[in-house]
Amino acid sequence: MAENARGRPRDPGIDARVLAAAVDELAEKGLTGFSTRAVAARAGVDRRGVHARWSRTEDLVVDALATLTANLRPPRRETLRADLDVLVPDIAQALSGARRRVLQRCLDEVAAAPDVAGRFRRDHLDRCAAVVEDAFHRAAARGELSGRTTPAQATELLMGTLLLRALTLGDAAVDAASRAEVVDHVLRLTTTGG
């Protein structure tokens, strides 16, 4: 790794502080009231340092929102249930507590920032959905998925159920018992054994 020709080395801790401050700013003021200046003040860094890392406010918002999403990896277990038992807790965690409140507030303001919403959906939400859909494709290839549903429909059913429960019922909707109930429900509706 090359050294910077001039100036101090970049402090990686600043990125984490700025992103955490940006999430706090989104939670408090939403997309419409979001301010890079306020984020810099919250993070205790110079505004120029924030702009050096994120030249556009939209980029900072998308990266801050990305810290709230489930960073799913394909589990590739032997059964659909085993895959879902790995994936669902991570999805539920992304839909609980402060994460849910920030995402809900930003979802309410999507019309005010369609470019941010589009990038966030494409770069983060769609990637999570693709990992879940992959689990259902693998289940279909093993003969577990019913002919009544497609992997895309099964993915929408699972993620939509988790999201609706989280947004309407709060954290209790994504606790361990509720997650197991959702997995059982989705398997009943989508698999050959259901």
N, C-alpha and C positions, 0 to 999 in steps of 0.2 A: 504494500500500500504506500503510495507516494505521500510525502509530507506536503502540507500547504506551503507554497512559496513565501507567503507572508501572513502575518496575523497569528492569532492563537488557534490551536486545533479545535475543531468543532466538538462541542460538548453534547454527547448523545442524550444526557439527562434532560437537556432543554426540550428536546422534541416531546418527551413523555410529559413534561410539565405543561407545555403549551397545549398538547392534545387534551389533557385532563382539564385545563382551564377552558378550552373551547367547548368541551362537553358541559361544563358548569354554566358557561355563557348561554349555550343552547337551551339548557334546562330552565334557566331564569328568564331569558328574553326571546327564545325561539329564533327561527330563521330571519324573521323580519327585523328584529332588534339586535341581531348579531353584530358585534363590532370587534375588529382586529385590535384596535387600540385597547379595548376593555380586556380582551384575552391576554395581551401582553402585560397589562397591569396585574391581572389575576395570577399570571405565571411568574411575575417578578422578573421579566426580561424586557430588554429594549425592543420597541416596536420594529426597528430595522432588522433585528434578529429573526423576528417572526416572518417578515417579508422576504428575508433571504432564504428561508426554508419553504415558504408558501407564498409565491408571488401574487396569487389570486386568492381572494377570500373564499371563493367557491371551492378551491382545492383544500383549504384548511377545514372547511365545514365537512366535506366528503370524508377526509381522513379522520376527523373527530368522530363522525358517525360510524365509521368503520370499526372504531375501537369498541363499539357497543354490540356488534353483530357476532353471531356464532361463527367461529373459524373452523368449519367442519372439514374433516378429512374422511375419505371413504373407508369405512371399517373393514369391508370385505370379509365378513364372517360367513359361516356355513348356512345360516338361515336368515330369512327376512326379520324375524323377531330379534335375533341376535344383533343384526345391523341396527334396527330401530332402538334397541336397548342401549346402544352406544350413542346414537345420534340425538335422540329425543332429549336427554338431559342437557346437552349443550344448547339445543334450540331453546329449551325452557329457560335456561339461565339467561339467555339473551333477551328474553321476554319478561324478566322479573325485576323488581326493585327500581332503582334509579334508571337503569337502562330502558325499561319499558316506558317510564314517564317521559324521558327525553325523546324516544322514538315516537311516542304517541303525539307529543306536542309538535314535532316536526312533520309527522304525517298530516296533522290538522292544517299545516301551512304549506302543503305541497304546491298549491296554486301560486303562491308568492315566489317560489323558486323552482320552476319546472326543470331547469338545467341541473340543479343540485339533485333533485329527486330522481331524475333520469339516470344520472351517473351513479348515484348510490345504489339504485335498483340494479343496474347493469353490472357494476363492479363488485357488489357485495351480496345483495339479496339473491340475485339470479345464480350466483356461484353456489350459495348455500342450497338453494333449491335443486341445482344440478347434482349435488352430492346425494341428496335424498332421492332424487329421481333415479340416479344410478343404482341405488339399493333396490328400488322397485324393478328396474330393468333386469338386474341380476336375478331377482326373485322370479320374474317372468321366464327367464331362460331356464331356471331350475324347475319350472312347472308349478311354482307356488302361487303365482298371481292368477286370479280368476279371469276368465275371458270377459267378464262383465265390466272390467275397468282397464284403463291404460295406466302405464307408469306415471304419466303426467297428471292424470286425474287423481291417482292415489296420493301423489305428492301434494296436490292442492288440498285434498281432504285432510291429510295429516297436518300440514303447516297452517292451513286455514282454521282447523279446529284448535290448535294450540294458540294461535294468535287471537282468535275470538275469545277464547276462555281468559287469556291473559288480560286483554283489554277490558273485558266486562266484569271479571271476577277478581282480578289482581293476583297477587303472589300465590294465594291458596290454589289457584287454578293450575299452577305449574309445579306444585310440590310432588313428591315421589308417588303418592297414591294417585293423584290426578294424572300424572304422566303415564302410569301403568294402565289406568282406565282408558286413556286416549289410544295407547298402543293396542290394547285389546279390541277396542271399537273399530279402529282402522283395519286391523287384521280380519275381524269378522266380516267387514264389508268388502274387502279387496282380495282375500285369498281363497284358494280352492277349499281349504278346510273350514272356512268361515261360513 
